[in-house]
Amino acid sequence: MTIDDGPIWRPDASRIAKAEITAFIARLEREGAAALPGYAALYDYSVAEPERFWRAVWNHFGVRGDPGDIVVRDFDRMPGATWFPQARLNLAENMLWRRDDGEALVVVNEAGVTRRLSFAQLYAEVSRGMKALLAAGVRPGDRVAGVLPNRAEAVIAMLATTALGALWCACSPEFGVSAILDRLAQVAPRVLIGADGYRYDGSWFDLRTKLADVADNLPSVETRIIAGNAAAPGNWTRWETFIEPHAAGEISFQRFAFNHPAFILFSSGTTGLPKAIVHGAGGALIQNLKDLGLQFDVQPDDRLFWWTTTGWVVWTLLTFALARGAALVLYDGAPLHPGPTRLFDIAAAERVTFLRLTPPLIETFSKEGIEPAKTHDLSALRCISSGGSPLGHEGYRFVYSHIKSDVQLASPSGGTDPLGALVTGNPIEPIWPGEIQCRGLGLAVEIFDDDGHPLTGKPGELVVTKPFPSMPVAFWNDPGGERFNEAYFSTYPAVWRQGDWAMINARGGVVIFGRSDATLNVRGIRIGTSEIYRALQHLPEIADCVAVEHNAASGDEIILFVKLTEDLNLDDGLAARIRSRLREGISPRHVPDRIFQIPDVPRTVTGKVSELAVRAAINGDAVANVGALANPDCLACFVSIRRELLGKADN
């Protein structure tokens, strides 16, 4: 639960006056809305008046296209509502409206090499890429797949694909062959675009053999393209050769329906084969214009730097900053190489205005004792986002004490399924440590108990009770919608279940305790794992940890696994300090029944702790889709611990 010790930050009057959301409120009031004196009033309006709200978002941000006369049809159906059913637009046209000499892309790699593209140059490169894809036979509805690092070619290829009305789908290059095939084989891409390799943490990883194995097992692939400086294999075409015959020119953007598919995003796959989630162009665009412009105050000429990989939804969300006329700073490399200030070195050098980190990174910065506020010029920085998992009180305090004291710190949550944030930040109201500021505009977010009753001030399931534009169009290869409905609507009919265990407090702030399927339900009490992690993150002996429910013969129990720093070993004294920290910092029910030392914590390639993999291994179940993990070898440790537990039970 939050410790209500007052706000950690308040925006000053000048920031509030200049914020885009302030101008948006003024627009609504001019158009006939009753007075909207603050965020809470605006939120209530956005949920009560969805047609007026989303029409105003379209107009305020100048969406290029024809909106039609109807904002939403069948709003009483969920799923089943249709947003802007008469609209026609092209996603790439809305991402490429700037064609001047301002910087659009800044690409930095571990070696310090920087490539810069202006908006005019980006437009020209997309024009050439689009013509090359068209010449290769790509048509609306086809799939183009990328296995690319966070470089300019990934952005160019994505925009060229969506400009044609084809679907972009990506996998991070660090995925193994089986993990890539688990995803791409489902969607049968016509074109595969890969990189010759990538550098990470000082090492070079050659991708050519991996890409050949992938392509050879995808019979749908007709065109193989490779980006980079290494020699291309015999049946591959280098990216420069692929686009070289095509001169840059004016793009004739064909406009499609609002829900015309633009992206296929893949779930993490930790519960089975990754879901292939299809998102429409219009919903993705309008949701992220709203998020960037209103929730985070992104303005034209801002510079966004979000550490991410191309296979993560965060990368897709970042690219929408182009639709705001803002620049993307792309980093191709490890976030802590060659040292813990690497991301801040880039942020300072590039005058970044919006920096995205993750809670594990913030924890690492804290343990490393770095103080960017003293060592780096971050005067341009207005917003920091921390996503991927909940950010605790100490993380908030570290940011404001050691990174920057005057900054909007957001910890949004949503992601791949809604292609945006369900709970998020806003730039015009205070921030409390350990708490997400608010529910996202236009999203009817509530907390339900097991019987579907709304809760305030108590933990429960985070749900959305009314339709929203960025809801997925479908799952791929799910023509009847059975898997789609099972994923989101099987728990509460006609209500979207996000899968987070959360709480909304009296002032509208949100605390997320962890994934619903990873909560610990022991002795009739549900416990969010993130509460345990937050309580232990500042014990200097603990480098990482994971807690799961173990189905023991004597009854269910909580097991805590800890990865210790350096060469420490878990002894009775440290175990007692861990139990004391949990008992006194949270409650006696959070104290684990057993504690084991492990060499590493299994995480997905996007850095999230995989409690489900640990729970399966420790309970003797098959671990679903091991390829979704960045470090699957560490699962052997949990299998050994299970054998140890079974041996003790036998005795």
matplotlib code that plots the C-alpha trace (Angstrom):
import matplotlib.pyplot as plt

x = [0.0, 1.1, 2.6, 0.7, 3.5, 2.5, 3.4, 7.0, 6.6, 4.2, 4.1, 4.6, 2.1, 4.2, 4.3, 0.6, -0.1, 2.1, 0.9, -0.9, -3.6, -4.4, -4.9, -7.0, -9.3, -9.8, -10.8, -13.4, -14.8, -15.0, -16.9, -19.5, -18.2, -19.0, -16.0, -13.3, -11.3, -8.7, -7.6, -10.4, -13.1, -11.5, -11.2, -14.9, -15.9, -13.7, -15.5, -19.0, -18.7, -16.6, -17.9, -17.1, -13.8, -12.4, -13.6, -11.8, -8.6, -8.7, -9.2, -6.8, -3.9, -4.7, -5.1, -4.6, -7.5, -11.3, -12.9, -16.4, -19.6, -19.7, -17.2, -18.3, -21.0, -22.4, -20.7, -22.9, -21.1, -17.8, -16.2, -18.1, -18.0, -16.6, -14.7, -14.8, -16.5, -16.5, -12.9, -10.1, -6.5, -2.9, -0.8, 2.5, 1.1, 0.4, 3.9, 5.6, 3.9, 7.1, 9.4, 11.9, 15.5, 14.8, 16.2, 13.8, 16.2, 19.4, 20.9, 23.7, 25.5, 27.8, 30.9, 29.6, 28.9, 25.9, 23.7, 21.3, 18.3, 16.2, 12.5, 13.1, 15.7, 13.4, 10.6, 12.9, 14.1, 10.6, 9.6, 12.4, 11.6, 8.0, 8.7, 11.1, 8.5, 5.9, 8.3, 8.8, 5.1, 4.0, 0.3, -2.2, -2.7, 0.7, 3.1, 6.6, 8.7, 11.8, 14.5, 16.4, 18.3, 17.1, 18.4, 17.1, 16.4, 13.8, 11.9, 12.1, 11.0, 8.0, 6.9, 7.3, 5.3, 2.4, 2.4, 1.5, -1.2, 0.8, 1.3, 4.6, 5.7, 9.0, 11.1, 14.1, 17.4, 18.4, 15.6, 16.6, 15.5, 12.7, 11.3, 11.3, 9.6, 7.0, 6.0, 6.6, 5.4, 1.9, 1.6, 3.4, 5.4, 6.1, 9.3, 11.9, 14.2, 17.1, 20.5, 23.9, 24.4, 24.4, 26.7, 25.7, 27.7, 30.9, 30.4, 29.4, 26.7, 26.5, 22.9, 23.4, 23.3, 20.3, 18.4, 19.1, 17.7, 14.6, 14.0, 14.5, 11.7, 9.3, 8.0, 6.0, 9.1, 9.7, 12.2, 15.1, 16.8, 19.8, 20.9, 24.5, 28.0, 28.8, 28.6, 25.1, 24.5, 23.8, 20.0, 19.8, 19.7, 21.5, 19.1, 21.0, 20.8, 17.1, 16.2, 19.0, 17.0, 14.2, 14.4, 12.9, 9.8, 6.4, 4.5, 1.0, -0.6, -3.6, -6.0, -7.6, -10.4, -9.7, -9.4, -7.2, -4.5, -1.1, 0.8, 1.1, 2.5, 3.4, 2.8, 5.7, 4.8, 5.4, 2.0, 2.2, 2.6, 2.8, -0.4, -0.3, -2.2, -3.5, -3.8, -5.5, -3.9, -6.5, -6.8, -3.0, -2.6, -5.3, -4.5, -0.8, -1.4, -3.5, -1.0, 2.0, 0.3, -2.0, -0.5, 3.2, 3.0, 5.2, 5.5, 6.9, 10.7, 10.9, 13.4, 12.4, 14.9, 13.4, 15.7, 14.0, 14.4, 12.4, 10.4, 8.9, 5.7, 7.6, 9.5, 6.2, 4.9, 8.1, 7.7, 4.4, 6.4, 7.0, 3.3, 3.8, 6.7, 9.2, 12.6, 13.5, 16.9, 17.6, 20.2, 21.5, 23.3, 23.4, 22.1, 25.0, 27.8, 30.5, 29.3, 26.2, 25.8, 25.6, 22.0, 22.5, 25.5, 23.3, 20.4, 22.6, 24.5, 21.3, 19.2, 16.6, 13.2, 11.6, 13.6, 12.2, 13.9, 12.8, 12.5, 15.5, 17.6, 16.7, 17.5, 20.9, 21.6, 20.8, 23.0, 25.9, 25.6, 25.4, 24.0, 23.2, 21.8, 25.3, 27.2, 25.1, 23.3, 19.7, 18.2, 16.1, 14.5, 10.9, 9.5, 10.9, 8.9, 9.6, 7.7, 7.7, 7.0, 5.8, 8.1, 8.2, 8.6, 12.3, 12.6, 10.5, 12.7, 15.9, 14.8, 13.9, 16.9, 19.6, 18.4, 16.3, 14.2, 11.9, 10.5, 7.3, 7.9, 5.3, 5.0, 2.4, 1.0, -0.9, 1.3, 1.0, -2.7, -4.2, -1.2, -0.9, -1.2, -4.4, -3.1, -0.6, 0.7, -0.5, 1.7, -0.6, -1.1, 1.1, 2.9, 2.9, 5.8, 5.0, 1.8, 0.7, -0.9, -4.2, -6.3, -5.8, -8.2, -11.0, -10.5, -13.1, -10.7, -11.9, -10.9, -13.2, -13.5, -14.0, -17.7, -17.4, -18.1, -16.1, -13.6, -12.0, -9.1, -8.9, -6.9, -8.5, -8.5, -7.8, -10.5, -11.9, -15.7, -16.3, -14.9, -11.8, -10.3, -6.9, -8.5, -6.9, -8.7, -8.3, -5.8, -4.2, -5.7, -8.7, -11.5, -14.3, -12.7, -12.7, -9.1, -9.6, -12.6, -11.0, -8.0, -9.9, -13.5, -13.9, -13.6, -16.1, -18.5, -18.4, -15.6, -11.9, -9.7, -6.1, -4.5, -3.1, -3.7, -4.1, -5.8, -7.3, -7.2, -9.6, -7.7, -7.6, -4.0, -3.3, -1.0, -0.2, 0.9, 1.8, 0.3, -3.0, -1.7, 1.4, -0.2, 0.3, -2.9, -1.8, -4.0, -6.9, -5.0, -3.9, -0.5, 1.1, 4.6, 5.8, 5.1, 7.7, 10.2, 9.8, 10.4, 13.6, 15.1, 17.3, 18.7, 22.3, 22.8, 20.0, 20.7, 17.4, 14.6, 11.4, 8.6, 6.1, 3.5, 4.6, 2.0, 3.5, 2.1, 1.4, -0.3, 0.5, 3.4, 5.4, 8.9, 11.3, 14.3, 17.2, 20.1, 22.8, 25.4, 29.0, 30.1, 27.7, 26.0, 22.5, 22.9, 20.5, 21.3, 20.5, 17.4, 16.2, 16.9, 14.8, 11.9, 12.1, 12.1, 9.0, 7.2, 7.9, 7.8, 4.6, 2.9, 3.5, 1.5, 4.2, 6.9, 8.0, 7.8, 11.2, 14.1, 16.6, 19.6, 19.7, 22.3, 19.9, 16.2, 14.5, 13.4, 11.8, 13.8, 12.0, 13.4, 10.3, 10.6, 8.9, 7.1, 5.1, 8.3, 9.6, 6.2, 6.0, 9.5, 9.2, 5.8, 6.9, 5.0, 6.3, 7.6, 5.7, 7.8, 11.2, 12.3, 10.6, 13.2, 16.4, 18.2, 16.5, 19.5, 18.8, 15.6, 17.8, 18.4, 14.7, 14.3, 17.1, 15.4, 12.2, 14.1, 15.5, 12.0, 10.6, 13.4, 12.7, 9.0, 9.8, 11.9]
y = [0.0, 3.6, 5.5, 8.8, 11.2, 13.9, 14.7, 14.3, 16.7, 19.5, 21.2, 24.9, 27.4, 28.0, 24.3, 23.9, 26.9, 25.7, 22.0, 20.6, 19.2, 22.8, 23.9, 20.7, 21.5, 25.0, 23.6, 21.3, 24.2, 26.4, 23.6, 23.5, 21.3, 22.4, 23.8, 21.2, 22.5, 19.8, 16.3, 14.5, 16.5, 16.0, 12.2, 12.0, 13.9, 11.7, 8.6, 10.0, 11.7, 9.3, 10.7, 14.3, 13.4, 11.3, 13.6, 16.4, 14.3, 13.7, 17.5, 18.8, 16.7, 17.2, 13.6, 13.5, 11.8, 11.9, 11.1, 10.6, 11.6, 8.8, 8.5, 5.1, 2.6, 0.0, 1.5, -0.7, -3.8, -5.0, -6.4, -5.3, -1.5, 0.1, 3.4, 5.9, 3.5, 5.9, 7.2, 6.8, 7.4, 6.2, 5.6, 6.5, 9.7, 10.8, 9.9, 11.7, 15.0, 16.9, 17.2, 19.8, 19.7, 19.2, 16.0, 13.0, 10.2, 10.1, 6.6, 5.9, 2.6, 1.2, 2.3, 5.9, 6.1, 8.4, 8.6, 11.5, 11.7, 14.8, 14.6, 15.3, 12.5, 10.1, 10.8, 10.2, 6.9, 5.7, 6.6, 4.5, 1.6, 1.7, 1.6, -1.4, -3.3, -2.6, -3.9, -7.0, -7.7, -6.4, -5.4, -4.3, -7.0, -8.7, -9.2, -7.8, -9.1, -7.4, -9.0, -5.8, -3.9, -0.5, 1.3, 3.6, 0.7, -0.6, 2.7, 3.1, -0.4, -0.1, 3.1, 1.8, -1.3, 0.6, 3.2, 0.4, -0.9, -4.0, -5.3, -4.8, -7.5, -7.6, -9.8, -8.7, -10.0, -11.6, -14.1, -17.6, -19.3, -21.2, -18.1, -16.2, -19.0, -19.4, -15.8, -15.4, -18.8, -17.9, -14.8, -16.1, -13.0, -12.4, -10.3, -10.9, -8.0, -8.8, -7.4, -8.9, -8.6, -6.4, -5.3, -5.7, -5.3, -5.0, -8.2, -8.6, -11.1, -12.3, -13.0, -14.3, -18.0, -17.5, -15.5, -18.2, -20.8, -18.7, -17.9, -21.6, -22.5, -19.8, -21.0, -17.9, -15.7, -14.6, -11.8, -11.9, -8.5, -7.9, -4.6, -3.9, -3.9, -7.6, -9.6, -10.8, -14.6, -15.8, -15.7, -12.4, -8.9, -6.1, -3.3, -0.7, -2.8, -3.5, 0.3, 1.5, 1.3, 3.5, 7.2, 9.2, 11.1, 12.2, 9.4, 8.7, 7.6, 5.3, 5.7, 2.8, 2.1, 3.2, -0.5, -1.5, -3.7, -2.1, -4.0, -7.6, -7.5, -10.7, -11.4, -12.6, -16.2, -17.1, -18.9, -20.7, -19.9, -16.1, -14.4, -12.7, -9.5, -7.5, -3.7, -1.3, 1.8, 4.3, 3.1, 2.9, 6.4, 8.2, 6.4, 7.3, 10.9, 11.2, 9.5, 11.4, 14.8, 14.9, 12.5, 13.2, 16.7, 15.7, 18.7, 19.1, 19.4, 17.3, 14.5, 11.1, 8.5, 5.3, 2.3, -0.6, -3.3, -3.5, -6.6, -4.8, -2.8, 0.1, 0.5, 0.7, 3.3, 5.4, 5.7, 7.5, 10.5, 11.2, 11.9, 14.7, 16.1, 15.0, 13.3, 9.7, 9.0, 5.3, 3.5, 0.2, -1.4, -2.4, 0.3, -0.1, -0.3, 0.8, 2.1, 2.8, 6.4, 5.4, 6.4, 9.7, 10.4, 10.1, 12.0, 15.0, 15.0, 14.9, 17.3, 14.6, 15.9, 12.5, 9.6, 6.1, 3.8, 0.6, -0.2, -2.6, 0.0, 2.6, 0.1, -0.5, 3.2, 3.5, 0.6, 1.9, 5.2, 7.4, 10.9, 12.3, 15.4, 16.4, 15.0, 15.6, 18.5, 17.3, 20.7, 19.8, 16.8, 17.3, 13.8, 10.4, 7.2, 4.0, 1.0, -2.8, -3.4, -1.3, 1.4, 1.5, 4.4, 4.2, 4.3, 7.6, 9.1, 8.1, 9.8, 13.1, 13.1, 11.9, 12.3, 15.4, 17.2, 19.0, 16.4, 14.6, 11.0, 8.5, 4.8, 3.9, 0.4, -1.1, -2.3, -4.8, -5.7, -2.1, -0.6, 2.2, 3.0, 2.3, 3.9, 6.7, 10.2, 13.7, 16.8, 19.2, 17.6, 16.3, 13.0, 10.7, 8.3, 4.7, 5.7, 5.9, 9.3, 8.5, 6.5, 7.3, 9.7, 8.0, 4.7, 3.5, 1.8, 0.2, -2.4, -5.4, -8.0, -11.7, -11.2, -8.2, -5.4, -2.2, -1.5, 1.7, 1.5, -2.3, -4.6, -6.4, -7.0, -4.0, -3.9, -1.6, -1.4, 0.5, 0.1, 2.1, 2.8, 0.9, -2.4, -5.1, -5.7, -9.5, -12.3, -13.7, -17.0, -16.7, -16.1, -16.8, -14.7, -17.6, -17.0, -13.2, -13.5, -16.0, -13.7, -10.6, -11.2, -14.7, -13.6, -10.7, -10.8, -7.6, -6.2, -6.1, -7.8, -6.6, -9.2, -6.8, -6.9, -3.3, -0.7, 2.8, 5.1, 7.9, 10.6, 8.5, 7.3, 3.7, 1.1, -2.1, -5.1, -7.4, -9.7, -11.4, -14.8, -14.3, -13.1, -15.4, -16.9, -18.6, -19.3, -17.5, -14.2, -12.8, -11.0, -9.0, -10.1, -6.5, -5.6, -8.2, -7.0, -3.4, -4.1, -6.0, -3.9, -1.8, -4.6, -4.3, -8.1, -8.8, -8.3, -9.7, -11.9, -13.8, -15.1, -17.9, -20.1, -23.7, -26.5, -28.5, -31.7, -30.0, -27.1, -24.1, -22.0, -18.9, -19.5, -16.6, -17.1, -14.5, -13.7, -12.2, -9.6, -10.6, -13.7, -13.7, -16.8, -17.0, -17.7, -17.7, -14.1, -12.8, -14.9, -13.4, -9.9, -10.6, -12.0, -9.0, -6.5, -8.1, -8.5, -4.9, -3.2, -4.9, -7.5, -10.9, -12.6, -11.5, -13.5, -16.5, -20.0, -20.8, -18.8, -20.2, -18.7, -18.9, -17.8, -15.9, -14.9, -15.8, -12.8, -12.3, -10.7, -7.4, -7.6, -8.7, -11.3, -14.5, -15.8, -18.2, -20.0, -20.3, -21.5, -24.1, -25.4, -25.5, -27.3, -29.8, -28.4, -27.8, -24.3, -22.9, -21.3, -21.3, -19.3, -16.3, -16.1, -14.2, -16.6, -20.0, -21.9, -20.7, -22.8, -25.9, -24.4, -24.4, -28.0, -29.0, -27.2, -29.0, -32.3, -31.2, -30.3, -33.6, -35.4, -33.7, -34.5, -38.2, -38.2]
z = [0.0, -0.5, 2.4, 2.2, 3.2, 0.7, -2.9, -4.0, -6.9, -7.9, -11.3, -11.1, -12.6, -15.7, -16.5, -16.1, -18.3, -21.1, -21.0, -24.0, -21.8, -20.6, -24.2, -24.8, -21.8, -23.1, -26.5, -24.9, -22.9, -26.0, -27.7, -25.0, -22.2, -18.7, -16.7, -16.3, -13.3, -13.2, -14.3, -12.4, -14.1, -17.5, -16.8, -15.9, -19.0, -21.2, -20.0, -19.9, -23.3, -25.4, -28.8, -28.0, -26.3, -29.0, -31.8, -29.9, -29.7, -33.5, -34.2, -31.6, -32.8, -36.5, -37.5, -41.3, -42.9, -43.1, -39.7, -41.0, -39.2, -36.6, -33.8, -32.4, -33.4, -31.0, -27.9, -25.7, -27.1, -25.6, -27.6, -30.7, -30.7, -33.9, -33.7, -36.5, -38.9, -41.8, -41.3, -43.8, -42.9, -43.4, -40.4, -42.0, -43.5, -39.9, -38.8, -41.7, -41.8, -41.0, -44.0, -42.8, -41.7, -38.0, -36.6, -36.7, -35.8, -33.8, -33.6, -31.2, -30.7, -28.1, -30.0, -29.9, -33.6, -34.2, -37.3, -37.8, -40.1, -40.6, -41.1, -44.8, -45.0, -43.1, -45.5, -48.5, -47.1, -46.4, -49.9, -51.3, -48.9, -49.8, -53.5, -53.0, -51.0, -53.6, -56.3, -54.2, -54.4, -51.0, -50.9, -48.3, -45.7, -46.3, -43.4, -43.3, -40.4, -38.9, -36.8, -36.3, -33.5, -32.5, -35.6, -38.3, -40.7, -38.2, -38.2, -42.0, -42.7, -40.3, -41.8, -45.4, -44.5, -42.9, -45.7, -48.1, -45.8, -44.9, -41.4, -39.5, -37.0, -35.2, -33.1, -31.1, -32.5, -29.2, -29.5, -30.3, -33.6, -31.9, -30.2, -33.5, -35.3, -32.5, -33.4, -37.1, -38.3, -37.0, -39.3, -42.5, -43.4, -47.1, -46.4, -43.7, -42.9, -40.6, -39.5, -40.0, -36.2, -33.2, -30.4, -26.8, -23.6, -25.6, -27.7, -31.3, -32.1, -35.7, -36.8, -40.3, -39.4, -37.1, -39.8, -42.4, -40.0, -39.5, -43.2, -44.2, -41.8, -43.0, -46.4, -46.8, -47.1, -50.7, -50.1, -47.6, -46.8, -44.5, -43.1, -42.0, -43.3, -43.4, -46.6, -47.3, -47.7, -51.3, -51.2, -49.2, -50.5, -48.7, -47.6, -49.6, -52.7, -52.1, -52.1, -54.4, -57.7, -56.3, -56.2, -53.4, -54.3, -53.2, -51.4, -52.6, -49.4, -49.8, -47.0, -45.3, -42.7, -39.1, -38.0, -41.0, -39.4, -39.0, -36.4, -35.1, -31.6, -29.7, -26.1, -24.0, -24.4, -20.8, -20.6, -23.9, -27.6, -27.9, -28.8, -32.2, -31.4, -34.3, -33.8, -36.2, -37.5, -36.3, -32.8, -32.3, -33.7, -31.7, -28.4, -28.6, -29.8, -26.7, -24.4, -25.7, -26.0, -23.0, -20.5, -21.1, -22.7, -25.7, -28.0, -31.5, -31.4, -28.2, -28.1, -26.8, -25.6, -24.4, -23.8, -25.5, -28.1, -31.3, -30.3, -27.2, -27.4, -26.0, -29.3, -31.2, -28.7, -29.0, -32.8, -32.4, -31.2, -34.9, -35.2, -32.6, -34.7, -32.1, -32.6, -31.6, -29.9, -30.6, -28.6, -30.0, -27.0, -23.4, -21.0, -18.5, -21.0, -20.7, -17.3, -15.3, -16.5, -20.2, -20.7, -18.9, -21.1, -24.1, -22.6, -21.7, -25.0, -27.1, -24.9, -24.3, -23.0, -22.3, -20.9, -20.3, -17.8, -16.0, -12.3, -12.4, -14.1, -11.4, -8.7, -10.3, -10.5, -6.8, -5.8, -8.0, -6.2, -9.3, -9.1, -12.6, -11.0, -10.0, -13.0, -16.1, -17.7, -17.7, -17.9, -21.0, -19.3, -18.4, -18.1, -17.0, -17.5, -15.6, -17.1, -17.4, -13.7, -10.7, -9.4, -5.6, -3.2, -3.0, -6.8, -6.9, -4.2, -6.0, -9.2, -7.5, -5.2, -7.6, -11.2, -11.3, -8.8, -11.2, -13.6, -14.2, -13.2, -14.6, -14.1, -16.7, -17.1, -20.0, -22.8, -25.6, -25.4, -25.3, -27.2, -24.7, -21.1, -19.1, -15.9, -16.5, -15.7, -16.2, -16.2, -14.3, -10.9, -8.0, -7.8, -4.8, -4.4, -5.2, -7.0, -10.6, -10.9, -12.6, -15.0, -18.7, -20.4, -22.3, -20.5, -18.0, -15.7, -12.4, -9.9, -9.5, -6.8, -7.7, -8.1, -10.5, -7.9, -8.1, -5.3, -4.0, -1.6, -1.8, -4.2, -7.0, -10.7, -13.0, -15.7, -18.3, -18.4, -21.7, -25.2, -26.2, -29.6, -29.3, -28.3, -30.5, -33.8, -33.4, -32.7, -35.8, -36.9, -34.6, -37.0, -34.5, -31.8, -29.3, -28.1, -28.1, -25.9, -23.6, -23.1, -22.2, -21.5, -19.9, -16.3, -16.4, -19.4, -21.5, -19.3, -20.3, -17.7, -18.0, -15.7, -13.2, -9.4, -8.4, -6.3, -6.9, -3.9, -3.0, -4.9, -8.1, -7.8, -8.8, -7.2, -9.1, -7.0, -9.8, -12.4, -11.3, -12.5, -10.3, -7.1, -4.2, -2.8, 0.4, 3.3, 1.6, 1.2, -2.2, -2.1, -4.9, -5.6, -6.3, -2.7, -1.7, -4.3, -3.3, 0.4, -0.4, -3.2, -0.9, 1.2, -0.1, 0.0, -2.5, -6.2, -7.4, -6.1, -7.1, -5.0, -5.9, -4.5, -3.9, -3.8, -0.9, 0.4, 3.7, 2.1, -0.1, 1.0, -0.2, -1.3, -1.8, -4.1, -3.7, -5.9, -3.7, -4.5, -5.2, -3.4, -0.5, 0.8, 2.4, 6.1, 9.1, 9.9, 6.4, 6.2, 9.5, 8.2, 5.1, 7.2, 9.5, 6.6, 5.2, 8.5, 9.6, 6.2, 4.9, 7.1, 8.7, 5.9, 3.4, 5.3, 3.1, 4.4, 2.8, 1.4, -1.1, -2.8, -6.6, -9.2, -11.3, -11.6, -14.9, -16.9, -20.3, -23.0, -22.1, -18.5, -16.6, -13.8, -14.9, -11.8, -14.0, -15.2, -11.6, -10.3, -13.0, -12.4, -8.6, -8.8, -11.4, -14.3, -17.8, -18.4, -21.3, -24.1, -22.6, -25.7, -24.2, -21.5, -21.8, -19.4, -19.6, -18.2, -14.7, -14.6, -13.8, -10.3, -9.5, -10.7, -8.3, -5.5, -6.3, -6.0, -2.6, -1.4, -2.5, -0.8, 2.5, 2.1, 1.6, 4.8]

ax = plt.figure().add_subplot(projection="3d")
ax.plot(x, y, z, "-o")
ax.set_aspect("equal")
plt.show()
